[in-house]
Amino acid sequence: MLICPECGAHLSPNASCQAFFDECISLEFLDPAYGAVHHLTVATYMLQHSSKLSSEGWLAMRQLLREFLVEKKNPAEVRKQHRNDVDNGRRKWKITSRDGMAKFDKANWTRTIAVVRLENAAVYCADIIDWASTALQDAEMIEPG
């Protein structure tokens, strides 16, 4: 059994969170029923794999999840609201991290991408929503270092 160093997911040998995430994204692009939760999949995965993000990027992902899950905003509304905030020409901070170092040492997330079932769109979407909701609760307890 492998354990992801960033999110703490328990993985089978030769598996990785990145490979599973890629499989999820493929399903979401191939089937609109799976794609209904794409905005949650990406933001949640990025929160739990913080080496891909700057500190500001991590906080932005957490805020996106809050807007989707707590404030019940839809992706189009959030895109329109944040259009200028994330524009590369206007943004004063980087979303991604170049150093590949975890910014938030939290290897005990309550749920990880490893719990998401792919068997059908209804099960998949329910699992993504549960994963995202739990991750947001966990992330609300983390403050930048």
Contacts in CASP RR format, 6 or more apart in sequence:
PFRMAT RR
TARGET T0000
AUTHOR 0000-0000-0000
METHOD contacts of the structure
MODEL  1
MLICPECGAHLSPNASCQAFFDECISLEFLDPAYGAVHHLTVATYMLQHS
SKLSSEGWLAMRQLLREFLVEKKNPAEVRKQHRNDVDNGRRKWKITSRDG
MAKFDKANWTRTIAVVRLENAAVYCADIIDWASTALQDAEMIEPG
1 10 0 8 1.000
1 11 0 8 1.000
1 12 0 8 1.000
1 13 0 8 1.000
2 10 0 8 1.000
2 11 0 8 1.000
2 12 0 8 1.000
2 13 0 8 1.000
2 15 0 8 1.000
2 16 0 8 1.000
3 9 0 8 1.000
3 10 0 8 1.000
3 11 0 8 1.000
3 107 0 8 1.000
4 11 0 8 1.000
4 16 0 8 1.000
4 17 0 8 1.000
4 49 0 8 1.000
4 107 0 8 1.000
4 112 0 8 1.000
4 114 0 8 1.000
5 102 0 8 1.000
5 107 0 8 1.000
6 17 0 8 1.000
6 48 0 8 1.000
6 49 0 8 1.000
6 50 0 8 1.000
6 51 0 8 1.000
6 102 0 8 1.000
6 107 0 8 1.000
7 17 0 8 1.000
7 48 0 8 1.000
7 49 0 8 1.000
7 107 0 8 1.000
7 109 0 8 1.000
7 112 0 8 1.000
7 113 0 8 1.000
8 107 0 8 1.000
8 108 0 8 1.000
8 109 0 8 1.000
8 112 0 8 1.000
9 17 0 8 1.000
9 112 0 8 1.000
9 113 0 8 1.000
9 114 0 8 1.000
10 114 0 8 1.000
11 17 0 8 1.000
11 20 0 8 1.000
11 114 0 8 1.000
17 45 0 8 1.000
17 48 0 8 1.000
17 49 0 8 1.000
17 112 0 8 1.000
17 113 0 8 1.000
17 114 0 8 1.000
18 49 0 8 1.000
20 113 0 8 1.000
20 114 0 8 1.000
20 116 0 8 1.000
21 41 0 8 1.000
21 45 0 8 1.000
21 113 0 8 1.000
23 118 0 8 1.000
24 34 0 8 1.000
24 41 0 8 1.000
24 113 0 8 1.000
24 116 0 8 1.000
24 118 0 8 1.000
24 124 0 8 1.000
24 128 0 8 1.000
25 38 0 8 1.000
25 41 0 8 1.000
25 42 0 8 1.000
27 34 0 8 1.000
27 35 0 8 1.000
27 118 0 8 1.000
27 124 0 8 1.000
28 34 0 8 1.000
28 35 0 8 1.000
28 37 0 8 1.000
28 38 0 8 1.000
28 41 0 8 1.000
29 35 0 8 1.000
31 121 0 8 1.000
33 121 0 8 1.000
33 122 0 8 1.000
33 125 0 8 1.000
34 121 0 8 1.000
34 124 0 8 1.000
34 125 0 8 1.000
36 121 0 8 1.000
36 125 0 8 1.000
37 124 0 8 1.000
37 125 0 8 1.000
37 128 0 8 1.000
37 129 0 8 1.000
37 132 0 8 1.000
38 75 0 8 1.000
39 64 0 8 1.000
39 68 0 8 1.000
39 75 0 8 1.000
39 78 0 8 1.000
40 65 0 8 1.000
40 68 0 8 1.000
40 69 0 8 1.000
40 128 0 8 1.000
40 129 0 8 1.000
40 131 0 8 1.000
40 132 0 8 1.000
41 128 0 8 1.000
41 132 0 8 1.000
43 61 0 8 1.000
43 64 0 8 1.000
43 65 0 8 1.000
43 68 0 8 1.000
43 132 0 8 1.000
44 65 0 8 1.000
44 113 0 8 1.000
44 128 0 8 1.000
44 131 0 8 1.000
44 132 0 8 1.000
44 135 0 8 1.000
44 136 0 8 1.000
45 113 0 8 1.000
46 52 0 8 1.000
46 53 0 8 1.000
46 58 0 8 1.000
46 61 0 8 1.000
47 58 0 8 1.000
47 61 0 8 1.000
47 62 0 8 1.000
47 65 0 8 1.000
47 135 0 8 1.000
47 139 0 8 1.000
48 106 0 8 1.000
48 109 0 8 1.000
48 112 0 8 1.000
48 113 0 8 1.000
48 135 0 8 1.000
50 58 0 8 1.000
50 97 0 8 1.000
50 102 0 8 1.000
50 103 0 8 1.000
50 104 0 8 1.000
50 106 0 8 1.000
51 97 0 8 1.000
51 99 0 8 1.000
51 100 0 8 1.000
51 101 0 8 1.000
51 102 0 8 1.000
51 103 0 8 1.000
52 96 0 8 1.000
52 97 0 8 1.000
52 100 0 8 1.000
53 61 0 8 1.000
53 95 0 8 1.000
53 96 0 8 1.000
53 97 0 8 1.000
53 103 0 8 1.000
54 93 0 8 1.000
54 94 0 8 1.000
54 95 0 8 1.000
54 96 0 8 1.000
54 97 0 8 1.000
54 103 0 8 1.000
55 103 0 8 1.000
55 144 0 8 1.000
55 145 0 8 1.000
56 93 0 8 1.000
56 94 0 8 1.000
56 95 0 8 1.000
57 93 0 8 1.000
57 94 0 8 1.000
57 95 0 8 1.000
57 96 0 8 1.000
58 103 0 8 1.000
58 104 0 8 1.000
58 144 0 8 1.000
59 144 0 8 1.000
60 86 0 8 1.000
60 95 0 8 1.000
62 136 0 8 1.000
62 139 0 8 1.000
62 140 0 8 1.000
64 78 0 8 1.000
65 132 0 8 1.000
65 135 0 8 1.000
65 136 0 8 1.000
65 139 0 8 1.000
66 136 0 8 1.000
67 73 0 8 1.000
67 78 0 8 1.000
67 81 0 8 1.000
68 74 0 8 1.000
68 75 0 8 1.000
68 78 0 8 1.000
68 132 0 8 1.000
69 129 0 8 1.000
69 132 0 8 1.000
69 133 0 8 1.000
69 136 0 8 1.000
70 136 0 8 1.000
73 81 0 8 1.000
84 90 0 8 1.000
85 91 0 8 1.000
86 95 0 8 1.000
97 103 0 8 1.000
103 144 0 8 1.000
103 145 0 8 1.000
104 142 0 8 1.000
104 144 0 8 1.000
104 145 0 8 1.000
106 138 0 8 1.000
106 142 0 8 1.000
109 134 0 8 1.000
109 135 0 8 1.000
109 138 0 8 1.000
110 134 0 8 1.000
110 135 0 8 1.000
110 137 0 8 1.000
110 138 0 8 1.000
111 130 0 8 1.000
111 131 0 8 1.000
111 134 0 8 1.000
111 135 0 8 1.000
112 131 0 8 1.000
113 131 0 8 1.000
115 127 0 8 1.000
115 130 0 8 1.000
115 131 0 8 1.000
116 124 0 8 1.000
116 127 0 8 1.000
116 128 0 8 1.000
116 131 0 8 1.000
117 123 0 8 1.000
117 124 0 8 1.000
117 127 0 8 1.000
118 124 0 8 1.000
END
